[in-house]
């Protein structure tokens, strides 16, 4: 049975329909990530769940209770925003305990709840500091701690890492994952960063133009995308998707069953570079990105198709080098002219020791 259920949720701003009949069931304890490009409606959907926006149609059910028309304060949800929204004149302890004090919670209970949250978030030594004395990552942890002490039924995160630098984003992402495991709380997390979605989520909800394109585990979306949009959105670098007519040499040599006016999708790790004159395609190196643990090689084929290959090995290839390309056609995804998938490529096998 769903713990949080969205039934036909609709939202319009003026004449613009931004949320278009969303149906979604979320289980208790799940970590759900809403992901999609800017303007897809993911933050609006989160605000509708939180009660910060009013739905125009549909129902929201939480633990069997209809909360559609309940004010935000009565929904038993806690939201962490992109901006920390901390009170600058208050200490960390005062910021974290403010909602409890407003609710006239007993002081001993406040001390216990704030102390526990501070320990989980490694903030115990900072409880008497003000926000200006903290780093960006510490401020975000205070905002998360303020949500934890309320012990809500659902945590809502609206792009909480966007204001942090790359190192802090990675560190705080790990902390959020650990926090979820420790608390076991139902969590909905909004991001435009599909790396965050892949690393944090139990299930990912991919949104486009106010509609759900696909729901599944991160690897389900990576291995079995429902359409061309999901295939290109999930994965870094994104999947190479090329009109089949531009890869006729590959189609002819491998008998790929591509639909008329269809497309071929190839993950970068499924394109293997080989010596010039070998492989199904010929090309020249345009750019080499040596990232240490992996190497990305951008190639232009003889007929002008741009592809990116990923390999674990380092390379001595230089820009302008002639290369051959071998495509693992068993792993290729095929799409029709409308972008619907017609064949899913074989997923990489899992090694069992």
N, C-alpha and C positions, 0 to 999 in steps of 0.2 A: 504494500500500500504506500502511496506517495505521502511524504511528510509535508512537502510544499508543492502545491499544484497550481499551475496557471492554465486557465480554461478560456480560450478565445479572446485573449487580451488585445484590446485596440486602444490606440491613442492618436489623436490629431492635434496639430497646432495650426489653427486657422484652417486653410484648405489643404494643408499638407498632412498626409496620413503617414506617420512615422513608425507606428507599430501596427502590424497587419495580421491580426488573428493568431497570436502566439499560444501554442499548446505545449506544455512541458511538465513533466513529473520529476521531482527531485526527492531522493530517498534520504532518510535521516542519517546524518554523519557524512554525507557525500561532499566532496570538494568539486564544485561545478565552476567552470570558467566560461564566461561569455567573451567571444573574440570576434573581431571583424574590423573592416576598414573604418576610418573616420566617417561619421554620419550614418552608420548602419543601424543605430538605435539601441546599442548595448547599454549605454549609461542611462538613457531614458527608461529602458526596461527595468533596470536596477532601481531607479527612483520610483517607478510605479510599484514595485514590490515593497519598497521602504515606506511608501505612503507620502512621499514628497511631491508626487504628481498624482492627479486623480485619473483613473481609467475612464475611457469613454464607453467601453463595452467589455464584457467578460467577467470572470470571477477569479479571486485569489483565495486559496484555501491553505491554512497552516495548521497542521496537526488536527485536521478534521474541522477546524473552525473557519468560518467565512470572515475574512479580514478585508474584503474589497472596499468597504466604506468606513473602516476603522481609521481613526487618525494615527499618524506615525507613532505617537507616544504609547498607543495601546496595542501595537502589533508584536511586541516582544522581539524586536529586531535591533541590531546595532550596526551602524554604518561607519566605515573608515573612508575618509575622502582623500582625493589626490593632494589637496592642501591640508596641512596638519590641523588647522583650525584650533590651535591651542590658545589658552588665555595667557598673554605675555606677562602679566603681573602676578600670576599664580605659580607656585612651585609645582614640580612634577607630581608630588603627592596630591596637591589640591586639584590639579587638572584631572587626575585619574579618579578622584573621589567625588568630584563635583555633582555628578548625577545622583550618586547615592545620598549625598547630603540633602539635595533637593527633595528626594523621596523620604527624608527623615529616617534613614536606616540607622540602627544603633551604632555608636562610635566603635565599639569593639568589633562588630562585624565589618565595618569599613576598614579598620586596621588590618583585619585578617585577609579580606579580599584584595586590598591594594598590595599588601605584603606578598601574597601569593602570586599576583600578576607581575609584580616587579621582579620576583625571583625567576619566573618563567622567562621574562624578557631581558634579564640581566640589567635591570634598572635599580636594583636595591641601593647602590652607592650614589644614586643621582636624585633621590626622592626630594631632597631639599633645594635642588637647583631650579632655576627658572629656564624656560625654553631657549633664551638667547645664549645660555651657557652650554647648550647641547649641540651635537653635530646633527646633520640632516637625518641620518639613520636613527639616531637616538630619539629625535622628535617624532619620527614616524612610529617608533616603538611605543612612545608615550600615547600616541593616538590609538594604537592597537590596544594598549593596556586599558585605556578608558573604556573601550568596548568590552574587554574581557570581564572587568569587574561587574558589569551589568548582568553577566551570565545569560545572554539572550538565547533564544531558540535558534536563530540564524544570524551569522555574521555576513555583512555585505561590504565588499571592498571595491571602491571605484578608482581604478588605476593608481594604487597607493605608492607605486615605485617610480612614477613618472618624473618626480622632482629630484631624484637621486642620481648621482653619477654612476657610471657603469660598474665600478667595483662594489659600491654600496648596494646597487640593485641586485647583484648576484648574492651578496651576503644576506640581505634582508629577505630575498626570495627563499633562501634556505631556512631562515628563521621562521618564516610564515608556514613553510611546509612542516617543520618540526612542531610548531605551535598547533597546527591542525591535528597532527597525530596525537599529541599529548592531550588536547581538549576533546577530540572526537566530535567537534561541533560541526553542524551543517554550515557550509560556507559557499557563498556565491561571489565570484571574483571577476571583475571586468578589466580587460586589458586590450590594447591594440597590438601587443607584442606576442606573436605566436610562440616564441621561445618560452615565455612565462606560462603560456597555456599548456605547452607540451610537458613542461617539467613539474607543474603543480597539480594539474587536474586529474580527478578520477574520470570525469567525462568533460568533453569540450562541446560547447554549443556555438556553432559558426553561424553568424548573422550577416545578412546582406539586405539592404533596403527594407528594414523592418520585419524581415521574415527569417525563419530558421532554414538554413540550407542543409545542415546535417548535425546530428548529435551522436557522439560516440567517444570511446577512449582515444587518447592521443594517437596510439599506434593504429587503431582502426581507421582514423581519418587519414593518417599518413599512407597506410597500405591499401585502403579501400575507399578512396574519396568518392562521393556520390556524383560529383560533376567537376567540370574544368575549374570553376571558381575555387572550390575547396582544395582541389589538387594543387593549385598554384599558391593558395594562401598558406597552406600548412607545409612547412619545410623551409630550411635556410641552407644554401640558396634555394630559391623556388624551383619547382619542377620545370624542365625544359618542355614547352609545348609548341609544336611546330605543325603547320598545315602539311598534310601527307603529300600533297602535290610538290612540296619543296624538298621532300625526301624520297622521291620516286625510286632512286637507286636502292635505298634501303628496303622499301616496300617490295620491289621486284625481286631482290635477292633473298628475302626472308618469307615472302608470301604472307605478310601481315594482313589480317582481315579488316582493313580500315574502311569505315563507311564512306560513301561518296561525299566529297568535300569535307572529310573528317580530319581529325588531328591526332598526332602521336605525342604522348607524354612520356618523358624519360627523366627519372631522378638523376642528379649529377653523379651519384655513386654507381649508376648502371651504365655510364659511358666510360669506356676504358681506352686510354691513349696507347697507341702502338707505333711501331716504326712506319715511316712514310712508305706508301705502297701496300700496306697491310690494312685489315679491317674492311668494313662495308663502306666507309666514307673517307674522304680526303679533306684536309684542311690545314690552316696555319694558325699558330698561337698568336693571340692578340694581347693577352695579359696573364701573368702568373702571380697569384696571391699565396705566398708562403706563410702559413699561419702557425707553423711549428708542428702541432699534432696532425695537421692535415694540410693539403695543398689544393687550391682551386685553380683550375686552368681554363681560361676562356679561349675558345677556338671559333674561327669562322671557316665554314666549309667552302669548297670550291664554288658552290652556287649561291653563296651569300647568306647561309643560315648560321645564326650565332648560337653557340651551345656552351654550357659550362660543365666541366667534369670535376669530380671530387676524387682524390686519392689520398690514402694514408701515407704513401711513400713520398719522400722529397724528390725533387726533379732538377735536372740541370738544363731543362728546356729554356730557350730564350724567346723573346718576342720575335715573330717572323719565322720560327722553326716550322718546317713542314712535318706534319704528323698524319697518321692514320687513326681512325676512330672505330672501335668495335662497340656496338650497342647490344646490350643484353636484351634481346627482343622478348624473352619470356617475362621480363619484368616491366615491359612497356605497357602503358595504359592507353587505351584507344577511346576517342570521343567522336560523337557525330557532329554535324555542322552547327547544332544548337548548343554544343558544350556538354551534352549528357554522356555519361560514360557507357560504353558498349562492351568493353572488356577491361577487367582489372588485372594488372600485372601480378606476377607471382611475388609474394612477400619474401623477404630475406629469411632463410631458415634460422631457427633458434638452436644454438648448440647446447646440448645437454651433456653434462659431465657426470 
